[in-house]
Each structure stands twice: as C-alpha cells, then as structure tokens.
Amino acid sequence: MQHLNRRQLLALLASAPVAFAQARKSELKLNVRDFGAKGDGAAKDTSAFQQALDRCSVLGGGEVLVPSGNYLTGAIALRSNTLLRLQENAVINGTNDFAEYPVTQVRWEGKWIPGRVGLLYAVGASNIGIVGPGRIVGNPELGGRPSAQNPLRHPALIEMIGCRNIRLEEFSTSYRLMWSIHPTNCEDIQIRGLNIRSTGGNGDGIDIDSCRRVRIENCDIASGDDCIAIKSGRGSEAYQLLQTCEDIVISNCTLADSIFACIGIGSETSGGIRNVRVEHCKFTEAKTFAFYIKTRVGRGAFIEDIVADDLDLSGTGGGFLSFNLLSSGLQDQDPVPGVEGIPTVRNFRFSNVRVKDCPQLVDGTRIHPDKPLEGFSLSNVTGDCKKGISLANVRKAEIRNVKVTGVSGPLLGIHNVTGKGLEGAVMIDGPKLPDPVPAPAEPYHLR
C-alpha cells in the first residue's frame, strides 16, 4: 500500500472543503422555524429539525438554518448533502430521555455493540456538516458507562458512522461523562475552530475511531479524559476487520485534560494506526502525560509513523511523552494470540518541543523486546524538567539537541537500545513483561 508523504497528505486534506461544496447540487436554504421549531427551550423540536434535514436532502441538498433560540431535541440524523448552520445564540439542547436516542451498532471500548446514537448523528451519509457559531449542549444525565440497569452504550454528543466528507466548524460544545465528537469508520473529515468543553468527568473531546484523512485544526479543547484520542478497535474482531485509522493531522490546537492525556493514541489499536502528524499545538494541562501512546499484548496490528513538531507544554502531572505498549487498557475477550498479538511499532519522531516545569521528559520503557520500537527520534527540546528520558527495547534511536535544565539524575537511561546520541546514558532495568496470549481452542471468526 502506498502511503502519503506530509506534503501529499496536507494537500489532500486541504481539498476536502472544496469537495464538500462541489458535492452539493443546489443552493437550497431551509429554516427549522418554517417546519415548526419553537426554540423556546420547552417544546420538543426534534421533529421540526428532522423534517427540515430530510426535506433538504431529498431536494438535492443545501443548508438548514437554525436561528437564535434554545432548541430542545432528541437525536437528530444528518442526511447526505446537508449542512446544519447554527447562527449566533442558537443552542441545541439534548433531552434527558434515553428513549429519544435510537439504538444501532456503535463502537464502545473498541467493540461494535448495541448503543444509543449521538444527539447529532449520521449513518452512511456523504457530504454532511455542522457549522457555527452556535452551541450544542448534551444533557448531563445521559453520560456514563453502560450498566446492568442501562446496558446500552450511552449517547455521544456528535457521532458519524460510515460517513464520507464531513465538515465540523466554528461551533462550541458542552457535555460530560461521554465523548463529545466520535466519527467512526469515516473518511475525509475537517474539524476546525471548535470550542469543546467536557470537564467534570470522564469524557473525551474528539475520538477519531478507524477513520481516514482527518484534519483537526484551531480547536480549543478542555476535557475530562483525552482531548483527542485516535483508535481503531480492540481484539480479534477489529484485527480481522482491519479498519485502520490513518492520515491524521492535528494542528494549531490548545489542549487541556484533567483525567488522562491531551493526545492519546490507543489503547484500542487492533485495526492499526498510521501516519499521524501533530504540529503547532499547546498543551496547557494533563493529568498524566501530554502525549500518550498506548496498546497491549493481544492487540496485534501496528502503530507507525507518528510525528509531532513545534509543541509547547506546561501543567502536566506526568510529563511530556509516555509509551505503554505492553499492558494498557482492557484485554479483549478474544485477543490476538502469540507473537502476532504483539503490536508492531515503528517510526515515532518528536521535534522542537518546549517544556515548562515538566515532571518527566520521556517514559519510554514499556516496549516488548520481541517487537522493539523501530525508529525513535527526539530532537530540539528546551525548557526545565525534573526527570529525563528512559527508553527500553528501541532500535535506531536518535537523541539530538536536548537541552533541558533542572534534571535530577541522569538525562538518559537505556535498556536494550541502539542508535545515535546515546553517549553518557546509564543502564536501567527492562520492563516487566505480561504473560503471552495463548492460542484459543478454535480460531476466532466474526460473529
């Protein structure tokens, strides 16, 4: 398979809004008020929104306007060739009634399971979008994990499944205890200028799940869990589907997390993750590490070509960068067995990083010796840091121009590491390895 280089990827992603505009065959403009929406915060406006979107789609596509007001709705489905435009002071508020969020197959912790759709959702649609400057507010009573009393996955705020050519721009969101934006198995996504708030509990800002050709830029995200998470499914189900998450650019974003990491790659990686670029971003708070790459034995597949450049970091509890490629996340009921289940990891590059009061620069020891990290580069790092760099089971490492002050102890500790810039490193212990995953009595098959 041919992979895009950086220039090709940026050019392709930049062309997506043009493709969206060309795909709309008419300049139809409809107003939800004309279909009966009240916008008074009390009347249910779900039907009016859905009629306007459905009518817009069947008439060839165009825009559905949401004027100023407070609109109380259940789940609303976006249709192909429609753009939902939220004017200033237009607010969509989700109801607290689970019954108003239909059930379909959704992703939860890397598995396809029955669950409630998002407040704004689409399934199998093309050329769809939501633009601001209005707001989308999820009902806080809907957040949380599935339970014995409510076994279905809870609604995300905005969720597209199996869609193409998606545009999300210049609006703000508020939700908690569940994901704010969750495209799954989608292609050609533009996310620009969003203000996302999901603090006060475990809730990711943006989850990119088995998607291809995604650009996220100029977003301000403060989240309970990961600000931006990149995933591709868990266990033998996802390994056989191989719905890879690839060609992702995250640029000019400000990220603050209060429970885990600002950018998390994994831990659901069984469909593979490749070609992720993070650039010109500010990390202002992280409970653990600003950048966390995580998977485990039993996931299989690969994480490769992860590049980050021009980053500013402060306010982290753990530090700048951490790998846990051995034991992160839940083990699947049907893990990928044997050596095949050890993820392949290669080509991680980080450059031009400025850190402030950083507890640790790099915690990179939890890597399996049977499949070491092939290619790791850290260059041009400045600032102050309490602990330096720890690496284990890495080939072709390159440490260059790391000039941080305040480090207690050695700047670099290594175990089973080869490469350049390792002079003066001290030897450290290798990681404790998890038990191998045994082969099942019968091979896994999709079911």
C-alpha positions as CSV (number, residue, x, y, z in Angstrom):
1,M,0.0,0.0,0.0
2,Q,1.3,3.4,-0.9
3,H,1.5,5.9,2.0
4,L,1.1,9.7,1.6
5,N,4.0,11.9,2.4
6,R,3.4,15.0,4.5
7,R,3.0,17.3,1.5
8,Q,0.6,15.0,-0.2
9,L,-1.4,14.5,3.0
10,L,-1.8,18.2,3.7
11,A,-2.8,18.9,0.1
12,L,-5.4,16.2,0.1
13,L,-6.9,17.3,3.5
14,A,-7.0,20.9,2.4
15,S,-9.0,20.0,-0.7
16,A,-11.9,18.4,1.4
17,P,-14.0,21.6,1.9
18,V,-13.9,22.2,-1.9
19,A,-15.1,18.6,-2.5
20,F,-17.9,19.3,0.0
21,A,-19.0,22.4,-1.8
22,Q,-18.9,20.8,-5.2
23,A,-20.9,17.8,-4.0
24,R,-23.9,20.0,-3.1
25,K,-26.1,20.2,-6.3
26,S,-28.3,23.1,-5.2
27,E,-28.3,26.3,-3.1
28,L,-31.4,25.3,-1.2
29,K,-31.7,27.0,2.2
30,L,-34.4,25.9,4.7
31,N,-35.1,27.2,8.2
32,V,-36.1,24.9,11.1
33,R,-38.6,27.6,12.2
34,D,-40.6,27.1,9.0
35,F,-41.0,23.4,9.9
36,G,-42.4,24.2,13.4
37,A,-39.4,24.6,15.6
38,K,-40.1,26.9,18.6
39,G,-36.7,27.4,20.1
40,D,-38.2,28.3,23.5
41,G,-36.3,25.7,25.5
42,A,-39.5,23.9,26.5
43,A,-41.2,22.5,23.3
44,K,-39.6,19.4,21.7
45,D,-38.2,20.5,18.4
46,T,-36.8,17.1,17.2
47,S,-39.5,16.5,14.6
48,A,-39.1,20.0,13.0
49,F,-35.3,19.6,12.8
50,Q,-35.6,16.1,11.2
51,Q,-38.2,17.2,8.7
52,A,-36.1,20.2,7.6
53,L,-33.0,18.0,7.2
54,D,-34.9,15.2,5.4
55,R,-36.6,17.7,3.0
56,C,-33.2,19.4,2.3
57,S,-31.6,16.1,1.4
58,V,-34.4,14.8,-0.9
59,L,-34.5,18.1,-2.8
60,G,-30.8,17.8,-3.7
61,G,-29.1,19.2,-0.7
62,G,-28.2,22.5,0.8
63,E,-28.3,24.3,4.2
64,V,-30.7,24.0,7.1
65,L,-30.6,27.2,9.1
66,V,-31.0,27.3,12.9
67,P,-31.7,30.9,14.0
68,S,-31.1,32.2,17.5
69,G,-33.0,30.3,20.2
70,N,-32.9,27.4,22.6
71,Y,-33.9,24.2,20.9
72,L,-34.8,21.1,23.0
73,T,-34.4,17.9,20.9
74,G,-33.7,14.2,21.0
75,A,-31.4,12.6,18.5
76,I,-31.3,14.2,15.0
77,A,-30.0,12.4,11.9
78,L,-28.0,14.4,9.3
79,R,-28.7,13.3,5.8
80,S,-26.5,13.3,2.7
81,N,-25.7,16.7,1.1
82,T,-26.9,18.7,4.1
83,L,-25.2,21.4,6.2
84,L,-26.7,22.4,9.5
85,R,-25.8,26.0,10.2
86,L,-26.2,27.3,13.8
87,Q,-26.5,31.0,13.9
88,E,-25.1,33.0,16.8
89,N,-27.0,32.4,20.0
90,A,-28.6,29.2,18.5
91,V,-28.3,26.4,21.1
92,I,-29.3,22.8,20.6
93,N,-30.0,21.2,24.0
94,G,-30.3,17.4,24.2
95,T,-33.2,15.9,26.2
96,N,-32.6,13.6,29.2
97,D,-34.8,10.8,27.8
98,F,-32.7,7.8,26.6
99,A,-35.7,6.7,24.5
100,E,-35.2,9.6,22.2
101,Y,-31.8,8.3,21.1
102,P,-32.3,5.3,18.7
103,V,-30.3,2.2,19.1
104,T,-27.8,0.9,16.4
105,Q,-24.4,-0.7,16.3
106,V,-21.8,1.7,17.8
107,R,-18.2,1.4,18.9
108,W,-17.6,1.2,22.7
109,E,-14.1,0.5,24.0
110,G,-13.1,-0.8,20.6
111,K,-16.0,-3.2,20.1
112,W,-19.1,-2.9,17.9
113,I,-22.1,-3.2,20.3
114,P,-25.7,-2.0,20.5
115,G,-25.9,1.5,21.8
116,R,-27.6,4.9,21.6
117,V,-26.8,7.2,18.7
118,G,-25.5,10.7,19.3
119,L,-27.5,13.8,19.8
120,L,-26.5,14.8,16.3
121,Y,-25.6,11.7,14.2
122,A,-25.3,10.2,10.8
123,V,-25.0,6.7,9.4
124,G,-23.8,6.0,5.9
125,A,-24.2,9.7,4.8
126,S,-21.9,11.7,2.5
127,N,-21.2,15.5,2.2
128,I,-22.6,16.5,5.6
129,G,-21.6,19.2,8.1
130,I,-22.4,21.3,11.1
131,V,-21.1,24.9,11.2
132,G,-21.4,27.6,13.9
133,P,-21.1,29.9,15.7
134,G,-23.9,28.3,17.8
135,R,-23.7,25.7,20.6
136,I,-24.5,22.1,21.0
137,V,-25.2,21.0,24.6
138,G,-25.6,17.4,25.8
139,N,-27.8,16.5,28.7
140,P,-25.5,15.6,31.7
141,E,-28.0,12.9,32.8
142,L,-27.1,10.9,29.7
143,G,-23.4,10.5,30.4
144,G,-21.7,7.5,31.9
145,R,-20.8,3.9,31.2
146,P,-23.2,1.0,30.3
147,S,-24.5,-0.7,33.5
148,A,-26.8,-3.6,34.5
149,Q,-29.7,-1.1,34.7
150,N,-28.8,0.6,31.4
151,P,-26.7,-1.9,29.3
152,L,-26.7,0.1,26.1
153,R,-23.9,2.4,25.3
154,H,-24.8,5.9,26.3
155,P,-25.1,8.6,23.6
156,A,-22.2,10.6,22.3
157,L,-22.8,14.2,21.5
158,I,-21.9,14.2,17.8
159,E,-21.4,10.8,16.1
160,M,-20.9,9.9,12.4
161,I,-20.7,6.2,11.4
162,G,-19.6,5.0,8.0
163,C,-19.8,8.6,6.5
164,R,-17.7,10.5,3.9
165,N,-16.8,14.1,3.5
166,I,-17.7,15.6,6.9
167,R,-17.3,19.3,7.9
168,L,-17.5,20.5,11.6
169,E,-16.6,24.1,12.0
170,E,-16.7,27.1,14.3
171,F,-19.2,25.9,17.0
172,S,-18.9,25.1,20.7
173,T,-20.0,22.1,22.7
174,S,-20.7,21.2,26.3
175,Y,-21.1,17.6,27.6
176,R,-19.6,15.4,30.3
177,L,-19.1,11.7,31.1
178,M,-19.2,10.7,27.5
179,W,-17.4,11.5,24.2
180,S,-18.2,14.9,22.5
181,I,-17.3,14.1,18.9
182,H,-16.9,10.5,17.7
183,P,-16.6,9.7,13.9
184,T,-16.2,6.0,13.3
185,N,-15.1,4.3,10.1
186,C,-15.4,7.6,8.2
187,E,-13.3,9.3,5.5
188,D,-12.4,12.9,4.7
189,I,-13.1,14.9,7.8
190,Q,-12.5,18.6,8.5
191,I,-12.8,19.7,12.1
192,R,-11.9,23.4,12.5
193,G,-12.3,26.1,15.1
194,L,-14.3,24.1,17.7
195,N,-14.5,25.0,21.4
196,I,-15.1,21.8,23.2
197,R,-15.8,21.5,27.0
198,S,-16.3,18.1,28.5
199,T,-14.8,18.6,32.0
200,G,-16.3,17.3,35.3
201,G,-16.0,13.7,34.5
202,N,-14.6,11.0,32.1
203,G,-15.4,12.3,28.6
204,D,-13.1,12.6,25.6
205,G,-13.2,15.7,23.4
206,I,-12.6,14.2,19.9
207,D,-12.3,10.4,19.3
208,I,-11.1,9.5,15.8
209,D,-12.0,5.9,15.5
210,S,-11.0,3.9,12.4
211,C,-11.1,7.0,10.2
212,R,-9.1,8.1,7.2
213,R,-7.9,11.5,6.1
214,V,-8.8,13.7,9.0
215,R,-7.7,17.3,9.8
216,I,-8.2,18.9,13.2
217,E,-7.1,22.5,13.5
218,N,-7.5,25.6,15.6
219,C,-9.6,23.8,18.2
220,D,-9.7,24.7,21.9
221,I,-10.4,21.6,24.0
222,A,-10.7,21.1,27.7
223,S,-11.8,17.6,28.5
224,G,-12.1,15.1,31.4
225,D,-10.4,12.3,29.6
226,D,-8.2,12.5,26.4
227,C,-8.7,15.8,24.5
228,I,-8.1,13.9,21.2
229,A,-7.9,10.1,21.1
230,I,-7.0,8.0,18.0
231,K,-8.2,4.4,17.9
232,S,-9.0,1.5,15.6
233,G,-10.8,-1.2,17.6
234,R,-9.9,-3.9,20.1
235,G,-9.1,-7.7,19.8
236,S,-9.6,-10.2,17.1
237,E,-12.8,-8.6,15.8
238,A,-11.0,-5.4,15.0
239,Y,-7.9,-7.2,13.8
240,Q,-9.9,-9.1,11.2
241,L,-11.8,-6.0,10.1
242,L,-8.6,-4.0,9.8
243,Q,-10.4,-0.7,9.7
244,T,-7.2,1.3,10.0
245,C,-7.0,4.8,11.4
246,E,-4.7,6.8,9.2
247,D,-3.6,10.1,7.6
248,I,-4.5,12.4,10.6
249,V,-3.2,16.0,11.0
250,I,-3.7,17.9,14.3
251,S,-2.6,21.5,14.0
252,N,-2.7,24.7,16.0
253,C,-4.8,23.4,18.8
254,T,-4.8,24.3,22.5
255,L,-5.4,21.2,24.7
256,A,-6.1,20.7,28.5
257,D,-7.0,17.4,30.1
258,S,-8.0,16.8,33.7
259,I,-8.1,12.9,33.9
260,F,-5.6,11.4,31.4
261,A,-3.8,12.8,28.4
262,C,-4.1,15.6,25.9
263,I,-3.4,13.4,22.9
264,G,-3.9,9.6,23.3
265,I,-3.1,7.1,20.6
266,G,-4.7,3.8,21.6
267,S,-5.2,1.8,23.6
268,E,-7.6,0.3,21.1
269,T,-5.3,-0.3,18.1
270,S,-6.2,-3.7,16.7
271,G,-7.1,-2.2,13.3
272,G,-3.8,-0.4,13.0
273,I,-2.9,3.3,13.3
274,R,-0.5,5.1,10.9
275,N,0.5,8.4,9.6
276,V,-0.4,10.8,12.4
277,R,1.1,14.3,12.5
278,V,0.7,16.8,15.4
279,E,2.1,20.3,14.9
280,H,2.0,23.8,16.4
281,C,0.0,22.8,19.4
282,K,-0.1,23.9,23.1
283,F,-0.6,21.5,25.9
284,T,-1.7,23.5,29.0
285,E,-2.8,20.8,31.4
286,A,-2.6,17.0,31.5
287,K,-3.3,14.6,34.4
288,T,-0.7,12.2,33.2
289,F,1.4,12.9,30.1
290,A,0.6,15.4,27.3
291,F,1.2,12.7,24.7
292,Y,0.5,9.1,25.4
293,I,0.9,6.2,23.0
294,K,-0.7,3.0,24.4
295,T,-1.6,-0.5,23.4
296,R,-1.0,-4.0,24.8
297,V,0.0,-7.6,24.0
298,G,-3.1,-9.2,22.4
299,R,-4.0,-6.2,20.2
300,G,-1.8,-7.1,17.2
301,A,-1.6,-4.8,14.2
302,F,0.6,-1.7,14.2
303,I,1.3,1.9,15.3
304,E,3.6,3.6,12.9
305,D,4.7,7.0,11.5
306,I,3.7,9.2,14.5
307,V,5.3,12.6,14.0
308,A,5.0,15.7,16.3
309,D,6.7,19.1,15.8
310,D,6.6,22.6,17.4
311,L,4.9,21.9,20.7
312,D,4.6,23.9,23.9
313,L,4.0,22.1,27.2
314,S,3.1,23.1,30.7
315,G,0.9,21.9,33.6
316,T,1.4,18.1,33.3
317,G,1.2,15.7,36.2
318,G,3.3,13.0,34.5
319,G,5.3,14.8,31.8
320,F,5.7,15.1,28.0
321,L,5.6,11.7,26.4
322,S,4.9,8.2,27.6
323,F,4.7,4.8,25.9
324,N,2.8,1.8,27.3
325,L,2.9,-0.8,24.5
326,L,2.6,-3.8,26.9
327,S,-0.5,-3.6,29.1
328,S,-2.7,-0.5,28.5
329,G,-6.4,-0.9,28.5
330,L,-8.8,-3.8,28.9
331,Q,-7.7,-7.2,27.5
332,D,-10.2,-8.3,24.9
333,Q,-12.4,-11.4,25.3
334,D,-10.8,-12.7,22.1
335,P,-7.2,-11.3,22.0
336,V,-4.9,-11.8,19.1
337,P,-2.7,-14.7,20.3
338,G,1.1,-15.4,20.2
339,V,3.7,-13.2,18.7
340,E,1.2,-11.9,16.2
341,G,-0.7,-10.3,19.1
342,I,2.4,-8.1,20.0
343,P,1.8,-4.8,18.2
344,T,4.4,-3.7,15.6
345,V,5.6,-0.2,16.4
346,R,7.9,2.0,14.3
347,N,8.9,5.5,13.4
348,F,8.0,7.8,16.3
349,R,9.5,11.3,15.8
350,F,9.3,14.3,18.1
351,S,11.0,17.7,17.5
352,N,11.0,21.3,18.5
353,V,9.4,20.8,21.9
354,R,9.4,23.5,24.7
355,V,8.6,22.3,28.2
356,K,7.9,24.2,31.4
357,D,8.1,22.6,34.9
358,C,7.9,19.1,33.3
359,P,8.0,16.2,35.7
360,Q,9.5,13.8,33.1
361,L,10.5,14.2,29.5
362,V,10.0,10.7,28.2
363,D,8.8,7.5,29.9
364,G,9.5,5.0,27.1
365,T,10.4,1.7,28.7
366,R,7.2,-0.4,28.3
367,I,8.0,-1.9,24.9
368,H,8.2,-5.6,24.2
369,P,11.7,-6.9,23.3
370,D,10.3,-9.4,20.7
371,K,9.0,-6.4,18.7
372,P,11.1,-3.4,19.7
373,L,10.3,0.1,18.6
374,E,12.0,0.6,15.2
375,G,12.9,4.2,14.9
376,F,12.5,6.8,17.6
377,S,13.7,10.4,17.3
378,L,13.7,13.2,19.9
379,S,15.3,16.5,18.9
380,N,15.5,20.2,19.8
381,V,13.9,20.1,23.2
382,T,14.3,23.0,25.6
383,G,12.9,24.1,29.0
384,D,13.0,22.7,32.5
385,C,12.3,19.2,33.6
386,K,12.7,17.1,36.8
387,K,13.5,13.8,35.1
388,G,15.0,13.0,31.7
389,I,14.5,10.2,29.2
390,S,14.0,6.5,29.9
391,L,14.0,4.1,26.9
392,A,13.9,0.3,26.6
393,N,13.8,-2.0,23.6
394,V,14.3,0.6,20.9
395,R,16.2,0.3,17.6
396,K,17.5,3.2,15.6
397,A,17.0,5.8,18.3
398,E,18.3,9.3,17.8
399,I,18.5,11.8,20.7
400,R,19.7,15.2,19.5
401,N,20.0,18.7,20.9
402,V,18.0,18.0,24.2
403,K,18.9,21.0,26.4
404,V,16.7,21.0,29.5
405,T,17.6,22.3,32.9
406,G,16.7,21.0,36.4
407,V,17.0,17.3,35.7
408,S,17.7,15.2,38.9
409,G,19.8,12.2,38.0
410,P,20.9,11.1,34.5
411,L,19.4,12.8,31.4
412,L,19.2,9.4,29.6
413,G,18.6,5.9,30.9
414,I,18.5,3.0,28.4
415,H,17.9,-0.8,28.3
416,N,18.5,-2.7,25.0
417,V,18.6,0.5,22.9
418,T,20.7,1.2,19.8
419,G,21.1,4.4,17.8
420,K,22.7,7.8,17.9
421,G,23.1,10.3,20.7
422,L,23.2,7.7,23.4
423,E,26.6,8.8,24.8
424,G,26.6,9.2,28.6
425,A,23.5,7.1,29.1
426,V,23.2,4.9,32.2
427,M,21.9,1.4,32.1
428,I,18.4,0.7,33.6
429,D,16.2,-2.3,34.1
430,G,14.0,-3.5,31.3
431,P,10.2,-3.7,31.7
432,K,8.2,-6.5,33.3
433,L,6.6,-8.4,30.5
434,P,3.0,-9.6,30.5
435,D,2.2,-13.3,30.1
436,P,1.9,-14.5,26.5
437,V,-1.5,-14.7,25.0
438,P,-2.3,-18.4,24.3
439,A,-3.9,-19.6,21.1
440,P,-7.7,-20.4,21.5
441,A,-9.0,-23.9,21.1
442,E,-10.7,-22.7,17.9
443,P,-9.7,-19.9,15.7
444,Y,-11.7,-16.7,16.1
445,H,-14.3,-15.9,13.5
446,L,-16.5,-12.8,13.2
447,R,-19.9,-13.2,14.8
